[in-house]
Amino acid sequence: MIEPVLNIQDVKLEGRWVCDYEARSLMTAWAGSSISFIFSGTNLKLVCGERTERKDKWNGGVPMLAVSMIPDSASVPRSQYKWTMLDPQSGSTLHLIEKEEATPSEILVKVMMVDWASQFELKCLLTNEEATIRGPPIVHRDRILFIGDSISCGYFVQQDGSPIPGHTPRGCLDAFPYVAQRLLSVDQSYNFDVDLVAYPGWALVSPTDEEQMEGNPLGMLKGYFQISPWMVEQYDYKYWADVSAIVIELGTNDQEYYSAERFVADLHAFLLNLAQQIPSMSHILVVPPFGNEGQPTGFQQEFSAIIEKLRKEFTQLDICDITVCIEHIDTIDGIHPSVEGHRKLGIEMARFIHTRLVDPSALRRPLS
């Protein structure tokens, strides 16, 4: 049985997806985007669209997708989710479930794009005739939006673009936003959804045409509002009513190209735009720029004054200095955190989220 993905009622989407009603498909080009649904049956296959492709081969060997399938009735902590890594090609078919007998219970299926360097198009699901597919139960919980650069999206790449020896690449699954999500789910029973908009090399400041021609990085001030890093058309952004907090991890690339004054001006404009798009946000946590080789930069030293200036207008703004836990040994190249570095960042991020969003006095036990 062929089930076009747009026909399935109430599938859960996290991240940024584009619905192509003519092709009857869903497409994303942002790491962290996922689709979840409940399946019961003997056969389940995913048919990928022709626009599924790897945009940058120097991605450290990260597979495109991670798939998790667990019994829907089971209460499984996020840290115990079992992920299968898949690397589909354009137009390929992914075989997820093939059994002679029906699954004993309904299965919660989650498909996540974990690679920052890919574009994934999902056309339809192929199932046995008796199979059922429906959306997962609606659970009202906080949604936190992470906006960042290579650090937020899990850039685990050697300087020549090759994989890191001894490391099994899992992309954004090992990045600090998802580490924090798993820690809080297990240690504090606090569950929240993650939306991630991040891309390697991007700054916050929007470069002029001349600066861009000279090699300045693209800026999230404009890039956040476009469909993808490769499609500059404006994204039809419909905010989720439960976005309670935004974490902004930008500035590491800005400090190489722009003055603090330019950064303040564009951060102010960015916050105004976000406030229009996401009126439900009650907290904005801003991560200071990461230093190089563990040495503080002038930009970092000015950061407190930058945020203090903006806080006069944006009272929900706060500094989230998770960078203090990182030493040179925790990085790949002096800047980008290793998996162990992201684990440390995730612990600090979880503490900030808990004390700002949940209950400042209720941290039950140390996060690990």
C-alpha positions as CSV (number, residue, x, y, z in Angstrom):
1,M,0.0,0.0,0.0
2,I,1.3,3.4,-0.9
3,E,0.7,6.2,1.6
4,P,1.8,9.6,0.5
5,V,3.4,11.3,3.4
6,L,1.2,14.4,3.1
7,N,-1.9,12.2,3.5
8,I,-0.9,11.0,7.0
9,Q,-2.9,12.8,9.6
10,D,-1.1,14.6,12.5
11,V,2.4,13.3,12.0
12,K,4.8,15.2,14.4
13,L,7.3,17.4,12.7
14,E,10.2,19.0,14.5
15,G,12.5,21.4,12.8
16,R,12.0,23.1,9.5
17,W,10.2,21.3,6.7
18,V,8.8,22.4,3.4
19,C,5.5,20.9,2.1
20,D,5.6,20.4,-1.7
21,Y,1.9,19.9,-2.6
22,E,2.6,19.4,-6.3
23,A,5.2,16.6,-5.6
24,R,3.2,15.5,-2.5
25,S,6.4,15.3,-0.5
26,L,8.1,16.8,2.5
27,M,11.6,18.2,2.3
28,T,14.2,19.6,4.8
29,A,17.8,20.8,4.6
30,W,18.4,21.5,8.3
31,A,20.1,19.1,10.6
32,G,17.8,18.1,13.5
33,S,14.6,18.1,11.5
34,S,12.5,15.0,12.2
35,I,9.2,13.3,11.5
36,S,7.5,11.0,14.0
37,F,4.4,8.7,13.6
38,I,2.9,5.5,15.1
39,F,3.1,2.4,12.9
40,S,1.5,-1.1,13.3
41,G,2.1,-3.8,10.6
42,T,4.6,-6.1,9.1
43,N,6.2,-4.0,6.4
44,L,7.3,-0.4,6.4
45,K,9.5,1.3,3.7
46,L,10.3,5.0,3.2
47,V,10.5,6.2,-0.4
48,C,13.0,9.1,-0.8
49,G,12.4,11.9,-3.3
50,E,14.7,12.7,-6.2
51,R,15.9,15.8,-4.4
52,T,17.5,13.8,-1.7
53,E,21.2,14.5,-1.9
54,R,24.4,15.3,-0.1
55,K,25.3,19.0,-0.7
56,D,28.8,18.9,0.8
57,K,30.9,15.7,0.7
58,W,33.4,17.1,3.3
59,N,31.0,16.4,6.2
60,G,33.2,14.1,8.3
61,G,31.4,10.9,7.1
62,V,28.1,11.7,8.9
63,P,25.2,9.6,7.5
64,M,22.2,11.6,6.4
65,L,19.5,10.0,8.7
66,A,19.0,8.4,12.1
67,V,16.0,6.2,12.7
68,S,14.5,5.1,16.0
69,M,11.7,2.6,16.5
70,I,10.4,1.8,20.0
71,P,7.2,0.4,21.3
72,D,4.8,3.3,21.7
73,S,3.5,1.9,25.1
74,A,7.0,1.9,26.6
75,S,8.3,4.8,28.6
76,V,11.8,4.9,27.3
77,P,14.2,7.7,28.4
78,R,15.7,9.6,25.5
79,S,19.2,8.4,26.5
80,Q,18.1,4.8,25.7
81,Y,16.7,5.4,22.3
82,K,18.4,3.1,19.8
83,W,19.3,4.9,16.6
84,T,20.1,3.2,13.2
85,M,22.1,5.4,10.9
86,L,21.1,5.4,7.2
87,D,22.5,7.2,4.2
88,P,19.9,7.2,1.4
89,Q,20.5,8.2,-2.2
90,S,18.2,10.2,-4.5
91,G,15.0,8.2,-5.2
92,S,16.1,5.2,-3.0
93,T,13.8,3.1,-0.8
94,L,14.6,2.5,2.9
95,H,13.5,-0.8,4.4
96,L,12.6,-0.2,8.1
97,I,10.4,-3.1,9.0
98,E,10.1,-6.5,7.3
99,K,8.4,-9.3,9.3
100,E,6.2,-12.3,8.6
101,E,3.9,-11.5,11.5
102,A,2.5,-8.2,12.7
103,T,4.5,-6.2,15.3
104,P,3.1,-7.1,18.8
105,S,2.3,-3.5,19.5
106,E,2.3,-0.1,17.9
107,I,5.7,1.3,17.1
108,L,6.8,4.9,17.5
109,V,8.9,5.7,14.5
110,K,11.2,8.8,14.4
111,V,13.2,9.7,11.4
112,M,15.7,12.5,11.9
113,M,18.1,14.2,9.5
114,V,21.4,14.5,11.5
115,D,23.7,15.7,8.7
116,W,24.2,19.4,8.2
117,A,25.4,18.8,4.7
118,S,22.4,17.1,3.3
119,Q,18.9,17.7,1.8
120,F,16.2,15.0,2.4
121,E,13.0,14.6,0.6
122,L,10.4,12.1,1.8
123,K,7.8,11.1,-0.8
124,C,5.7,8.3,0.7
125,L,5.5,5.2,2.9
126,L,5.1,1.7,1.5
127,T,3.3,-0.7,3.9
128,N,1.4,-4.0,4.0
129,E,-2.4,-3.7,3.3
130,E,-3.4,-4.2,7.0
131,A,-0.9,-1.6,8.4
132,T,-2.0,1.5,10.2
133,I,-0.2,4.8,10.4
134,R,-1.2,7.7,12.6
135,G,0.3,10.6,14.4
136,P,1.8,10.2,17.9
137,P,-0.3,11.3,20.9
138,I,-0.3,15.0,21.4
139,V,1.9,15.8,24.4
140,H,2.0,19.5,25.5
141,R,5.5,20.4,26.5
142,D,8.1,23.1,26.0
143,R,9.8,23.6,22.7
144,I,13.2,25.2,22.6
145,L,14.6,26.7,19.5
146,F,18.4,26.5,19.0
147,I,19.9,28.9,16.5
148,G,23.6,28.6,15.8
149,D,26.6,27.7,13.7
150,S,28.8,24.6,13.3
151,I,28.9,24.1,17.1
152,S,25.2,23.8,17.5
153,C,24.7,21.4,14.5
154,G,27.4,19.0,15.5
155,Y,30.4,19.7,13.2
156,F,32.7,16.7,13.8
157,V,35.2,17.1,11.0
158,Q,39.0,17.2,10.6
159,Q,40.5,20.3,8.9
160,D,40.7,18.4,5.6
161,G,37.0,17.5,5.8
162,S,37.6,13.8,6.6
163,P,36.1,11.8,9.5
164,I,37.7,11.8,12.9
165,P,39.6,8.6,13.6
166,G,37.9,6.3,16.2
167,H,34.7,8.3,16.1
168,T,31.3,6.9,14.9
169,P,29.7,10.0,13.3
170,R,26.2,10.7,14.4
171,G,26.0,14.4,13.5
172,C,23.7,16.6,15.5
173,L,22.7,13.7,17.8
174,D,26.0,14.3,19.6
175,A,25.7,18.1,19.6
176,F,25.1,19.9,22.9
177,P,21.4,20.7,22.3
178,Y,20.5,17.0,22.1
179,V,22.9,16.1,24.9
180,A,21.0,18.6,27.2
181,Q,17.7,17.2,26.0
182,R,18.6,13.6,26.9
183,L,20.1,14.6,30.3
184,L,17.1,16.5,31.4
185,S,14.7,13.8,30.3
186,V,16.6,11.2,32.3
187,D,17.9,13.1,35.4
188,Q,15.1,15.6,35.9
189,S,12.1,14.0,34.0
190,Y,11.8,17.3,32.1
191,N,11.0,16.6,28.4
192,F,11.1,19.3,25.8
193,D,11.2,19.3,22.0
194,V,14.1,20.8,20.0
195,D,14.0,22.9,16.9
196,L,17.4,23.5,15.4
197,V,18.4,26.1,12.8
198,A,22.2,26.0,12.5
199,Y,24.8,25.8,9.7
200,P,28.7,25.6,9.8
201,G,30.6,28.8,9.1
202,W,27.6,31.2,9.5
203,A,27.9,34.4,11.5
204,L,25.0,36.5,12.9
205,V,25.9,39.7,11.0
206,S,24.5,40.0,7.5
207,P,27.4,40.9,5.1
208,T,27.2,43.5,2.4
209,D,27.4,42.3,-1.2
210,E,31.0,43.5,-1.3
211,E,31.9,41.7,2.0
212,Q,30.3,38.5,0.8
213,M,32.4,38.7,-2.4
214,E,35.5,39.1,-0.3
215,G,34.7,35.9,1.6
216,N,32.8,37.0,4.6
217,P,30.4,34.3,5.9
218,L,26.7,34.4,5.4
219,G,24.7,35.8,8.3
220,M,21.8,34.3,10.3
221,L,20.1,37.7,10.4
222,K,18.9,36.9,6.9
223,G,19.7,33.2,6.6
224,Y,17.4,32.2,9.4
225,F,14.4,33.3,7.4
226,Q,15.2,31.5,4.2
227,I,14.1,28.0,3.3
228,S,17.6,26.4,3.6
229,P,21.3,27.2,3.3
230,W,20.9,26.5,-0.4
231,M,17.5,28.0,-1.1
232,V,17.3,31.7,-0.5
233,E,13.5,32.0,-0.9
234,Q,11.7,33.1,2.2
235,Y,10.5,30.3,4.5
236,D,6.8,30.5,5.3
237,Y,7.5,30.5,9.0
238,K,4.6,29.4,11.2
239,Y,5.7,29.6,14.8
240,W,4.9,26.8,17.3
241,A,2.8,28.2,20.1
242,D,4.9,26.3,22.6
243,V,8.2,27.8,21.8
244,S,9.1,28.9,25.3
245,A,12.8,29.7,24.8
246,I,15.4,30.4,22.2
247,V,19.1,29.6,22.6
248,I,21.3,31.7,20.3
249,E,24.9,30.4,19.7
250,L,26.4,32.8,17.3
251,G,29.3,35.2,17.3
252,T,32.3,32.8,17.0
253,N,32.5,33.6,13.3
254,D,31.5,37.3,13.7
255,Q,34.5,38.1,15.9
256,E,36.9,37.4,13.0
257,Y,35.1,39.8,10.6
258,Y,33.0,42.4,12.4
259,S,33.2,45.0,15.2
260,A,31.2,44.6,18.4
261,E,29.1,47.6,17.3
262,R,28.1,45.9,14.1
263,F,27.3,42.7,16.0
264,V,25.1,44.6,18.5
265,A,23.1,46.3,15.8
266,D,22.4,43.1,13.9
267,L,21.6,41.1,17.1
268,H,19.1,43.9,18.0
269,A,17.5,43.6,14.6
270,F,17.5,39.8,14.8
271,L,15.8,39.8,18.2
272,L,13.1,42.2,17.0
273,N,12.4,39.9,14.0
274,L,12.3,36.8,16.3
275,A,9.9,38.6,18.7
276,Q,7.5,39.2,15.8
277,Q,7.7,35.6,14.6
278,I,7.6,33.9,18.0
279,P,5.5,36.0,20.5
280,S,5.3,33.0,22.8
281,M,9.0,33.1,23.8
282,S,9.7,34.0,27.4
283,H,13.4,33.3,27.6
284,I,16.3,34.1,25.2
285,L,19.6,32.5,26.2
286,V,22.7,33.8,24.3
287,V,25.9,31.8,24.3
288,P,29.1,33.9,24.2
289,P,31.5,33.3,21.3
290,F,33.9,30.4,21.6
291,G,37.6,31.3,21.9
292,N,40.4,29.9,19.8
293,E,42.9,27.5,21.4
294,G,41.2,28.2,24.7
295,Q,42.3,31.8,24.7
296,P,39.6,34.5,25.4
297,T,39.1,37.1,22.6
298,G,38.3,40.7,22.8
299,F,34.8,40.0,21.5
300,Q,34.3,37.6,24.4
301,Q,35.4,40.2,26.9
302,E,32.9,42.7,25.6
303,F,30.1,40.2,25.5
304,S,28.6,41.0,28.9
305,A,28.4,44.7,28.1
306,I,26.8,43.8,24.7
307,I,24.0,41.8,26.3
308,E,23.5,44.3,29.2
309,K,22.9,47.0,26.6
310,L,20.3,44.9,24.8
311,R,18.6,43.7,28.0
312,K,17.2,47.2,28.5
313,E,14.8,46.5,25.7
314,F,14.7,42.7,25.8
315,T,14.1,41.9,29.4
316,Q,14.0,38.1,28.8
317,L,17.6,38.1,27.5
318,D,20.3,36.4,29.5
319,I,23.8,35.2,29.0
320,C,24.3,31.4,28.9
321,D,28.0,31.0,29.3
322,I,28.4,27.3,28.7
323,T,31.8,27.9,27.0
324,V,33.6,28.1,30.4
325,C,33.7,24.2,30.6
326,I,35.7,23.8,27.4
327,E,39.5,23.3,27.4
328,H,41.7,22.7,24.4
329,I,41.7,19.0,25.0
330,D,37.9,19.1,24.5
331,T,38.1,20.3,21.0
332,I,39.0,18.9,17.6
333,D,41.0,21.9,16.3
334,G,41.0,24.4,19.1
335,I,37.5,25.7,18.4
336,H,35.1,22.9,17.5
337,P,34.2,20.7,20.5
338,S,34.8,17.0,20.3
339,V,32.1,14.5,21.4
340,E,33.4,14.8,24.9
341,G,33.4,18.6,24.6
342,H,29.7,18.5,23.5
343,R,28.9,16.2,26.5
344,K,30.4,18.9,28.8
345,L,28.5,21.7,27.0
346,G,25.3,19.6,27.2
347,I,25.7,19.3,31.0
348,E,26.1,23.1,31.3
349,M,23.2,23.8,28.9
350,A,21.0,21.4,30.8
351,R,21.7,23.3,34.0
352,F,20.9,26.7,32.4
353,I,17.6,25.4,30.9
354,H,16.6,23.8,34.2
355,T,17.3,26.9,36.4
356,R,15.7,29.3,33.9
357,L,12.8,27.4,32.5
358,V,11.8,24.8,35.2
359,D,12.5,25.6,38.8
360,P,15.6,27.4,40.1
361,S,15.4,25.6,43.4
362,A,14.5,22.1,42.2
363,L,17.7,20.7,40.7
364,R,17.4,17.3,42.2
365,R,20.9,15.9,41.6
366,P,24.0,16.7,39.6
367,L,23.7,16.1,35.9
368,S,26.2,13.7,34.5
